[in-house]
Amino acid sequence: MASIFAVALPAQPSLALGVASVALMVAISVGWYACVVWLFAAEAVSNGYRRLALERG
């Protein structure tokens, strides 16, 4: 993820642009993990995952 921002930013980014980039990376990460939590909190997905884990383990 950081390499994408490193390529997209200019060689000498302003402080505001640097702070905005870090804030965007944090927002993307929080959004991703929130989606994963929401998905696995769904009863159907949770039950399927649990059943699959018990079959394999």
N, CA, C and O atoms as a Tripos MOL2 file, in Angstrom:
@<TRIPOS>MOLECULE
protein
  228   227    57     0     0
PROTEIN
NO_CHARGES

@<TRIPOS>ATOM
      1 N           0.8280   -1.1850    0.0000 N.3       1 MET1
      2 CA          0.0000    0.0000    0.0000 C.3       1 MET1
      3 C           0.8710    1.2470    0.0000 C.2       1 MET1
      4 O           0.5980    2.2000   -0.7300 O.2       1 MET1
      5 N           1.9050    1.2420    0.8080 N.am      2 ALA2
      6 CA          2.7700    2.4240    0.8940 C.3       2 ALA2
      7 C           3.4690    2.6880   -0.4270 C.2       2 ALA2
      8 O           3.7100    3.8440   -0.7730 O.2       2 ALA2
      9 N           3.8000    1.6380   -1.1740 N.am      3 SER3
     10 CA          4.4890    1.8370   -2.4500 C.3       3 SER3
     11 C           3.5970    2.5550   -3.4560 C.2       3 SER3
     12 O           4.0900    3.3150   -4.2900 O.2       3 SER3
     13 N           2.2880    2.3180   -3.3850 N.am      4 ILE4
     14 CA          1.3700    3.0220   -4.2870 C.3       4 ILE4
     15 C           1.3960    4.5160   -3.9910 C.2       4 ILE4
     16 O           1.4370    5.3320   -4.9110 O.2       4 ILE4
     17 N           1.3730    4.8740   -2.7160 N.am      5 PHE5
     18 CA          1.4230    6.2860   -2.3550 C.3       5 PHE5
     19 C           2.7920    6.8880   -2.6900 C.2       5 PHE5
     20 O           2.8740    8.0500   -3.0880 O.2       5 PHE5
     21 N           3.8510    6.1160   -2.5350 N.am      6 ALA6
     22 CA          5.1880    6.6190   -2.8460 C.3       6 ALA6
     23 C           5.3100    6.9500   -4.3320 C.2       6 ALA6
     24 O           5.9620    7.9280   -4.6970 O.2       6 ALA6
     25 N           4.6980    6.1570   -5.1740 N.am      7 VAL7
     26 CA          4.7420    6.4030   -6.6120 C.3       7 VAL7
     27 C           3.8210    7.5580   -6.9890 C.2       7 VAL7
     28 O           4.1440    8.3320   -7.8910 O.2       7 VAL7
     29 N           2.7010    7.6840   -6.3270 N.am      8 ALA8
     30 CA          1.7050    8.6820   -6.6850 C.3       8 ALA8
     31 C           2.0480   10.0870   -6.1860 C.2       8 ALA8
     32 O           1.6160   11.0770   -6.7760 O.2       8 ALA8
     33 N           2.8240   10.1760   -5.1000 N.am      9 LEU9
     34 CA          3.1560   11.4940   -4.5480 C.3       9 LEU9
     35 C           4.3390   12.1180   -5.2890 C.2       9 LEU9
     36 O           5.1870   11.4090   -5.8310 O.2       9 LEU9
     37 N           4.3860   13.4300   -5.3050 N.am     10 PRO10
     38 CA          5.5530   14.0900   -5.9060 C.3      10 PRO10
     39 C           6.7960   13.8680   -5.0470 C.2      10 PRO10
     40 O           6.6970   13.4180   -3.9060 O.2      10 PRO10
     41 N           7.9670   14.1870   -5.6030 N.am     11 ALA11
     42 CA          9.2380   13.9610   -4.9060 C.3      11 ALA11
     43 C           9.3150   14.7360   -3.5880 C.2      11 ALA11
     44 O           9.8450   14.2180   -2.6050 O.2      11 ALA11
     45 N           8.8100   15.9350   -3.5520 N.am     12 GLN12
     46 CA          8.8290   16.7730   -2.3440 C.3      12 GLN12
     47 C           7.4030   17.1810   -1.9750 C.2      12 GLN12
     48 O           7.0100   18.3220   -2.2180 O.2      12 GLN12
     49 N           6.6160   16.2630   -1.3880 N.am     13 PRO13
     50 CA          5.2330   16.6150   -1.0510 C.3      13 PRO13
     51 C           5.1770   17.5950    0.1190 C.2      13 PRO13
     52 O           6.0490   17.5980    0.9880 O.2      13 PRO13
     53 N           4.1480   18.4130    0.1220 N.am     14 SER14
     54 CA          3.9540   19.3460    1.2250 C.3      14 SER14
     55 C           3.5500   18.5760    2.4780 C.2      14 SER14
     56 O           3.1490   17.4130    2.4090 O.2      14 SER14
     57 N           3.6610   19.2380    3.6100 N.am     15 LEU15
     58 CA          3.2720   18.6130    4.8690 C.3      15 LEU15
     59 C           1.7910   18.2390    4.8440 C.2      15 LEU15
     60 O           1.4140   17.1650    5.3120 O.2      15 LEU15
     61 N           0.9680   19.1060    4.3110 N.am     16 ALA16
     62 CA         -0.4720   18.8350    4.2430 C.3      16 ALA16
     63 C          -0.7510   17.6010    3.3850 C.2      16 ALA16
     64 O          -1.6030   16.7830    3.7320 O.2      16 ALA16
     65 N          -0.0500   17.4680    2.2910 N.am     17 LEU17
     66 CA         -0.2440   16.3040    1.4290 C.3      17 LEU17
     67 C           0.2350   15.0330    2.1250 C.2      17 LEU17
     68 O          -0.3970   13.9850    1.9940 O.2      17 LEU17
     69 N           1.3190   15.1100    2.8450 N.am     18 GLY18
     70 CA          1.8130   13.9590    3.5980 C.3      18 GLY18
     71 C           0.8330   13.5310    4.6800 C.2      18 GLY18
     72 O           0.5580   12.3420    4.8410 O.2      18 GLY18
     73 N           0.3130   14.4880    5.4130 N.am     19 VAL19
     74 CA         -0.6650   14.1880    6.4590 C.3      19 VAL19
     75 C          -1.9390   13.6140    5.8420 C.2      19 VAL19
     76 O          -2.5090   12.6600    6.3730 O.2      19 VAL19
     77 N          -2.3830   14.1840    4.7340 N.am     20 ALA20
     78 CA         -3.5760   13.6770    4.0580 C.3      20 ALA20
     79 C          -3.3520   12.2510    3.5580 C.2      20 ALA20
     80 O          -4.2680   11.4300    3.6060 O.2      20 ALA20
     81 N          -2.1660   11.9520    3.0870 N.am     21 SER21
     82 CA         -1.8540   10.6010    2.6120 C.3      21 SER21
     83 C          -1.8940    9.5880    3.7480 C.2      21 SER21
     84 O          -2.4430    8.4970    3.5980 O.2      21 SER21
     85 N          -1.3150    9.9520    4.8770 N.am     22 VAL22
     86 CA         -1.3450    9.0570    6.0410 C.3      22 VAL22
     87 C          -2.7870    8.8690    6.5150 C.2      22 VAL22
     88 O          -3.1940    7.7540    6.8400 O.2      22 VAL22
     89 N          -3.5440    9.9390    6.5550 N.am     23 ALA23
     90 CA         -4.9460    9.8430    6.9750 C.3      23 ALA23
     91 C          -5.7330    8.9490    6.0160 C.2      23 ALA23
     92 O          -6.5870    8.1740    6.4460 O.2      23 ALA23
     93 N          -5.4470    9.0550    4.7260 N.am     24 LEU24
     94 CA         -6.1230    8.2150    3.7480 C.3      24 LEU24
     95 C          -5.7480    6.7450    3.9290 C.2      24 LEU24
     96 O          -6.6110    5.8720    3.8420 O.2      24 LEU24
     97 N          -4.4800    6.4700    4.1770 N.am     25 MET25
     98 CA         -4.0500    5.0820    4.4110 C.3      25 MET25
     99 C          -4.7350    4.5000    5.6510 C.2      25 MET25
    100 O          -5.1650    3.3470    5.6430 O.2      25 MET25
    101 N          -4.8340    5.2940    6.7040 N.am     26 VAL26
    102 CA         -5.5070    4.8370    7.9280 C.3      26 VAL26
    103 C          -6.9860    4.5910    7.6420 C.2      26 VAL26
    104 O          -7.5400    3.5860    8.0870 O.2      26 VAL26
    105 N          -7.6240    5.4870    6.9110 N.am     27 ALA27
    106 CA         -9.0480    5.3360    6.5960 C.3      27 ALA27
    107 C          -9.2920    4.0870    5.7500 C.2      27 ALA27
    108 O         -10.2690    3.3730    5.9750 O.2      27 ALA27
    109 N          -8.4220    3.8170    4.7870 N.am     28 ILE28
    110 CA         -8.5650    2.6270    3.9570 C.3      28 ILE28
    111 C          -8.4100    1.3770    4.8110 C.2      28 ILE28
    112 O          -9.1840    0.4300    4.6680 O.2      28 ILE28
    113 N          -7.4260    1.3650    5.6910 N.am     29 SER29
    114 CA         -7.1960    0.2040    6.5530 C.3      29 SER29
    115 C          -8.3760   -0.0250    7.4990 C.2      29 SER29
    116 O          -8.8500   -1.1520    7.6440 O.2      29 SER29
    117 N          -8.8420    1.0310    8.1320 N.am     30 VAL30
    118 CA         -9.9810    0.9050    9.0450 C.3      30 VAL30
    119 C         -11.2160    0.4370    8.2830 C.2      30 VAL30
    120 O         -11.9650   -0.4060    8.7770 O.2      30 VAL30
    121 N         -11.4310    0.9670    7.1020 N.am     31 GLY31
    122 CA        -12.5690    0.5490    6.2870 C.3      31 GLY31
    123 C         -12.4840   -0.9190    5.9000 C.2      31 GLY31
    124 O         -13.4860   -1.6320    5.9560 O.2      31 GLY31
    125 N         -11.3030   -1.3780    5.5100 N.am     32 TRP32
    126 CA        -11.1070   -2.7820    5.1330 C.3      32 TRP32
    127 C         -11.4050   -3.6930    6.3170 C.2      32 TRP32
    128 O         -12.1730   -4.6470    6.1930 O.2      32 TRP32
    129 N         -10.7960   -3.3980    7.4640 N.am     33 TYR33
    130 CA        -11.0090   -4.2600    8.6250 C.3      33 TYR33
    131 C         -12.4500   -4.2050    9.1180 C.2      33 TYR33
    132 O         -12.9630   -5.2030    9.6240 O.2      33 TYR33
    133 N         -13.1060   -3.0730    8.9820 N.am     34 ALA34
    134 CA        -14.5240   -2.9770    9.3520 C.3      34 ALA34
    135 C         -15.3650   -3.8610    8.4330 C.2      34 ALA34
    136 O         -16.3050   -4.5100    8.8900 O.2      34 ALA34
    137 N         -15.0370   -3.8900    7.1500 N.am     35 CYS35
    138 CA        -15.7650   -4.7640    6.2170 C.3      35 CYS35
    139 C         -15.5390   -6.2340    6.5490 C.2      35 CYS35
    140 O         -16.4760   -7.0300    6.4820 O.2      35 CYS35
    141 N         -14.3250   -6.6020    6.9010 N.am     36 VAL36
    142 CA        -14.0350   -7.9930    7.2670 C.3      36 VAL36
    143 C         -14.8010   -8.3780    8.5280 C.2      36 VAL36
    144 O         -15.3860   -9.4590    8.5910 O.2      36 VAL36
    145 N         -14.8010   -7.5030    9.5290 N.am     37 VAL37
    146 CA        -15.5430   -7.7770   10.7640 C.3      37 VAL37
    147 C         -17.0290   -7.8980   10.4680 C.2      37 VAL37
    148 O         -17.6850   -8.8100   10.9700 O.2      37 VAL37
    149 N         -17.5610   -7.0060    9.6730 N.am     38 TRP38
    150 CA        -18.9760   -7.0380    9.3280 C.3      38 TRP38
    151 C         -19.3200   -8.3310    8.5980 C.2      38 TRP38
    152 O         -20.3560   -8.9400    8.8650 O.2      38 TRP38
    153 N         -18.4560   -8.7520    7.6780 N.am     39 LEU39
    154 CA        -18.7050   -9.9760    6.9190 C.3      39 LEU39
    155 C         -18.7150  -11.1940    7.8340 C.2      39 LEU39
    156 O         -19.6360  -12.0080    7.7690 O.2      39 LEU39
    157 N         -17.7030  -11.3270    8.6830 N.am     40 PHE40
    158 CA        -17.6270  -12.4940    9.5460 C.3      40 PHE40
    159 C         -18.6150  -12.4280   10.7100 C.2      40 PHE40
    160 O         -18.8390  -13.4380   11.3780 O.2      40 PHE40
    161 N         -19.1970  -11.2850   10.9620 N.am     41 ALA41
    162 CA        -20.2290  -11.1720   11.9870 C.3      41 ALA41
    163 C         -21.5800  -11.6340   11.4610 C.2      41 ALA41
    164 O         -22.4860  -11.9310   12.2400 O.2      41 ALA41
    165 N         -21.7160  -11.6950   10.1410 N.am     42 ALA42
    166 CA        -22.9620  -12.1880    9.5550 C.3      42 ALA42
    167 C         -23.1320  -13.6590    9.9320 C.2      42 ALA42
    168 O         -22.1940  -14.4490    9.8180 O.2      42 ALA42
    169 N         -24.3110  -14.0110   10.3710 N.am     43 GLU43
    170 CA        -24.5450  -15.3560   10.9020 C.3      43 GLU43
    171 C         -24.2570  -16.4490    9.8730 C.2      43 GLU43
    172 O         -23.6370  -17.4590   10.2070 O.2      43 GLU43
    173 N         -24.6920  -16.2650    8.6410 N.am     44 ALA44
    174 CA        -24.4800  -17.2990    7.6240 C.3      44 ALA44
    175 C         -22.9980  -17.5110    7.3470 C.2      44 ALA44
    176 O         -22.5450  -18.6510    7.2380 O.2      44 ALA44
    177 N         -22.2550  -16.4500    7.2340 N.am     45 VAL45
    178 CA        -20.8190  -16.5600    6.9720 C.3      45 VAL45
    179 C         -20.1040  -17.1490    8.1750 C.2      45 VAL45
    180 O         -19.2340  -18.0070    8.0240 O.2      45 VAL45
    181 N         -20.4600  -16.7020    9.3500 N.am     46 SER46
    182 CA        -19.8460  -17.2040   10.5740 C.3      46 SER46
    183 C         -20.0820  -18.7000   10.7390 C.2      46 SER46
    184 O         -19.1560  -19.4410   11.0690 O.2      46 SER46
    185 N         -21.3170  -19.1490   10.5120 N.am     47 ASN47
    186 CA        -21.6260  -20.5680   10.6220 C.3      47 ASN47
    187 C         -20.8890  -21.3860    9.5670 C.2      47 ASN47
    188 O         -20.3820  -22.4680    9.8650 O.2      47 ASN47
    189 N         -20.8260  -20.8870    8.3580 N.am     48 GLY48
    190 CA        -20.1070  -21.5890    7.2950 C.3      48 GLY48
    191 C         -18.6160  -21.6900    7.5880 C.2      48 GLY48
    192 O         -18.0020  -22.7360    7.3760 O.2      48 GLY48
    193 N         -18.0470  -20.6080    8.0710 N.am     49 TYR49
    194 CA        -16.6190  -20.6130    8.4100 C.3      49 TYR49
    195 C         -16.3430  -21.5820    9.5540 C.2      49 TYR49
    196 O         -15.3610  -22.3230    9.5170 O.2      49 TYR49
    197 N         -17.1910  -21.5790   10.5550 N.am     50 ARG50
    198 CA        -17.0260  -22.4830   11.7030 C.3      50 ARG50
    199 C         -17.1440  -23.9410   11.2540 C.2      50 ARG50
    200 O         -16.3590  -24.7860   11.6840 O.2      50 ARG50
    201 N         -18.1240  -24.2400   10.3890 N.am     51 ARG51
    202 CA        -18.3050  -25.5960    9.9020 C.3      51 ARG51
    203 C         -17.0930  -26.0400    9.0710 C.2      51 ARG51
    204 O         -16.6290  -27.1730    9.2010 O.2      51 ARG51
    205 N         -16.5980  -25.1650    8.2400 N.am     52 LEU52
    206 CA        -15.4160  -25.4720    7.4200 C.3      52 LEU52
    207 C         -14.1920  -25.7170    8.3020 C.2      52 LEU52
    208 O         -13.4180  -26.6400    8.0490 O.2      52 LEU52
    209 N         -14.0180  -24.8970    9.3300 N.am     53 ALA53
    210 CA        -12.8770  -25.0450   10.2340 C.3      53 ALA53
    211 C         -12.9430  -26.3550   10.9960 C.2      53 ALA53
    212 O         -11.9190  -27.0050   11.2090 O.2      53 ALA53
    213 N         -14.1430  -26.7490   11.4080 N.am     54 LEU54
    214 CA        -14.2890  -28.0120   12.1330 C.3      54 LEU54
    215 C         -14.0430  -29.2210   11.2370 C.2      54 LEU54
    216 O         -13.5160  -30.2360   11.6920 O.2      54 LEU54
    217 N         -14.4190  -29.1180    9.9730 N.am     55 GLU55
    218 CA        -14.1930  -30.2190    9.0380 C.3      55 GLU55
    219 C         -12.7070  -30.4160    8.7520 C.2      55 GLU55
    220 O         -12.2430  -31.5470    8.6000 O.2      55 GLU55
    221 N         -11.9720  -29.3240    8.6800 N.am     56 ARG56
    222 CA        -10.5480  -29.4070    8.3410 C.3      56 ARG56
    223 C          -9.6480  -29.6240    9.5650 C.2      56 ARG56
    224 O          -8.5310  -30.1240    9.4310 O.2      56 ARG56
    225 N         -10.1170  -29.2600   10.7210 N.am     57 GLY57
    226 CA         -9.2360  -29.2620   11.8780 C.3      57 GLY57
    227 C          -9.4870  -30.3470   12.8220 C.2      57 GLY57
    228 O          -8.8030  -30.4510   13.8400 O.2      57 GLY57
@<TRIPOS>BOND
     1     1     2 1
     2     2     3 1
     3     3     4 2
     4     3     5 am
     5     5     6 1
     6     6     7 1
     7     7     8 2
     8     7     9 am
     9     9    10 1
    10    10    11 1
    11    11    12 2
    12    11    13 am
    13    13    14 1
    14    14    15 1
    15    15    16 2
    16    15    17 am
    17    17    18 1
    18    18    19 1
    19    19    20 2
    20    19    21 am
    21    21    22 1
    22    22    23 1
    23    23    24 2
    24    23    25 am
    25    25    26 1
    26    26    27 1
    27    27    28 2
    28    27    29 am
    29    29    30 1
    30    30    31 1
    31    31    32 2
    32    31    33 am
    33    33    34 1
    34    34    35 1
    35    35    36 2
    36    35    37 am
    37    37    38 1
    38    38    39 1
    39    39    40 2
    40    39    41 am
    41    41    42 1
    42    42    43 1
    43    43    44 2
    44    43    45 am
    45    45    46 1
    46    46    47 1
    47    47    48 2
    48    47    49 am
    49    49    50 1
    50    50    51 1
    51    51    52 2
    52    51    53 am
    53    53    54 1
    54    54    55 1
    55    55    56 2
    56    55    57 am
    57    57    58 1
    58    58    59 1
    59    59    60 2
    60    59    61 am
    61    61    62 1
    62    62    63 1
    63    63    64 2
    64    63    65 am
    65    65    66 1
    66    66    67 1
    67    67    68 2
    68    67    69 am
    69    69    70 1
    70    70    71 1
    71    71    72 2
    72    71    73 am
    73    73    74 1
    74    74    75 1
    75    75    76 2
    76    75    77 am
    77    77    78 1
    78    78    79 1
    79    79    80 2
    80    79    81 am
    81    81    82 1
    82    82    83 1
    83    83    84 2
    84    83    85 am
    85    85    86 1
    86    86    87 1
    87    87    88 2
    88    87    89 am
    89    89    90 1
    90    90    91 1
    91    91    92 2
    92    91    93 am
    93    93    94 1
    94    94    95 1
    95    95    96 2
    96    95    97 am
    97    97    98 1
    98    98    99 1
    99    99   100 2
   100    99   101 am
   101   101   102 1
   102   102   103 1
   103   103   104 2
   104   103   105 am
   105   105   106 1
   106   106   107 1
   107   107   108 2
   108   107   109 am
   109   109   110 1
   110   110   111 1
   111   111   112 2
   112   111   113 am
   113   113   114 1
   114   114   115 1
   115   115   116 2
   116   115   117 am
   117   117   118 1
   118   118   119 1
   119   119   120 2
   120   119   121 am
   121   121   122 1
   122   122   123 1
   123   123   124 2
   124   123   125 am
   125   125   126 1
   126   126   127 1
   127   127   128 2
   128   127   129 am
   129   129   130 1
   130   130   131 1
   131   131   132 2
   132   131   133 am
   133   133   134 1
   134   134   135 1
   135   135   136 2
   136   135   137 am
   137   137   138 1
   138   138   139 1
   139   139   140 2
   140   139   141 am
   141   141   142 1
   142   142   143 1
   143   143   144 2
   144   143   145 am
   145   145   146 1
   146   146   147 1
   147   147   148 2
   148   147   149 am
   149   149   150 1
   150   150   151 1
   151   151   152 2
   152   151   153 am
   153   153   154 1
   154   154   155 1
   155   155   156 2
   156   155   157 am
   157   157   158 1
   158   158   159 1
   159   159   160 2
   160   159   161 am
   161   161   162 1
   162   162   163 1
   163   163   164 2
   164   163   165 am
   165   165   166 1
   166   166   167 1
   167   167   168 2
   168   167   169 am
   169   169   170 1
   170   170   171 1
   171   171   172 2
   172   171   173 am
   173   173   174 1
   174   174   175 1
   175   175   176 2
   176   175   177 am
   177   177   178 1
   178   178   179 1
   179   179   180 2
   180   179   181 am
   181   181   182 1
   182   182   183 1
   183   183   184 2
   184   183   185 am
   185   185   186 1
   186   186   187 1
   187   187   188 2
   188   187   189 am
   189   189   190 1
   190   190   191 1
   191   191   192 2
   192   191   193 am
   193   193   194 1
   194   194   195 1
   195   195   196 2
   196   195   197 am
   197   197   198 1
   198   198   199 1
   199   199   200 2
   200   199   201 am
   201   201   202 1
   202   202   203 1
   203   203   204 2
   204   203   205 am
   205   205   206 1
   206   206   207 1
   207   207   208 2
   208   207   209 am
   209   209   210 1
   210   210   211 1
   211   211   212 2
   212   211   213 am
   213   213   214 1
   214   214   215 1
   215   215   216 2
   216   215   217 am
   217   217   218 1
   218   218   219 1
   219   219   220 2
   220   219   221 am
   221   221   222 1
   222   222   223 1
   223   223   224 2
   224   223   225 am
   225   225   226 1
   226   226   227 1
   227   227   228 2
@<TRIPOS>SUBSTRUCTURE
     1 MET1         2 RESIDUE 1 A MET
     2 ALA2         6 RESIDUE 1 A ALA
     3 SER3        10 RESIDUE 1 A SER
     4 ILE4        14 RESIDUE 1 A ILE
     5 PHE5        18 RESIDUE 1 A PHE
     6 ALA6        22 RESIDUE 1 A ALA
     7 VAL7        26 RESIDUE 1 A VAL
     8 ALA8        30 RESIDUE 1 A ALA
     9 LEU9        34 RESIDUE 1 A LEU
    10 PRO10       38 RESIDUE 1 A PRO
    11 ALA11       42 RESIDUE 1 A ALA
    12 GLN12       46 RESIDUE 1 A GLN
    13 PRO13       50 RESIDUE 1 A PRO
    14 SER14       54 RESIDUE 1 A SER
    15 LEU15       58 RESIDUE 1 A LEU
    16 ALA16       62 RESIDUE 1 A ALA
    17 LEU17       66 RESIDUE 1 A LEU
    18 GLY18       70 RESIDUE 1 A GLY
    19 VAL19       74 RESIDUE 1 A VAL
    20 ALA20       78 RESIDUE 1 A ALA
    21 SER21       82 RESIDUE 1 A SER
    22 VAL22       86 RESIDUE 1 A VAL
    23 ALA23       90 RESIDUE 1 A ALA
    24 LEU24       94 RESIDUE 1 A LEU
    25 MET25       98 RESIDUE 1 A MET
    26 VAL26      102 RESIDUE 1 A VAL
    27 ALA27      106 RESIDUE 1 A ALA
    28 ILE28      110 RESIDUE 1 A ILE
    29 SER29      114 RESIDUE 1 A SER
    30 VAL30      118 RESIDUE 1 A VAL
    31 GLY31      122 RESIDUE 1 A GLY
    32 TRP32      126 RESIDUE 1 A TRP
    33 TYR33      130 RESIDUE 1 A TYR
    34 ALA34      134 RESIDUE 1 A ALA
    35 CYS35      138 RESIDUE 1 A CYS
    36 VAL36      142 RESIDUE 1 A VAL
    37 VAL37      146 RESIDUE 1 A VAL
    38 TRP38      150 RESIDUE 1 A TRP
    39 LEU39      154 RESIDUE 1 A LEU
    40 PHE40      158 RESIDUE 1 A PHE
    41 ALA41      162 RESIDUE 1 A ALA
    42 ALA42      166 RESIDUE 1 A ALA
    43 GLU43      170 RESIDUE 1 A GLU
    44 ALA44      174 RESIDUE 1 A ALA
    45 VAL45      178 RESIDUE 1 A VAL
    46 SER46      182 RESIDUE 1 A SER
    47 ASN47      186 RESIDUE 1 A ASN
    48 GLY48      190 RESIDUE 1 A GLY
    49 TYR49      194 RESIDUE 1 A TYR
    50 ARG50      198 RESIDUE 1 A ARG
    51 ARG51      202 RESIDUE 1 A ARG
    52 LEU52      206 RESIDUE 1 A LEU
    53 ALA53      210 RESIDUE 1 A ALA
    54 LEU54      214 RESIDUE 1 A LEU
    55 GLU55      218 RESIDUE 1 A GLU
    56 ARG56      222 RESIDUE 1 A ARG
    57 GLY57      226 RESIDUE 1 A GLY
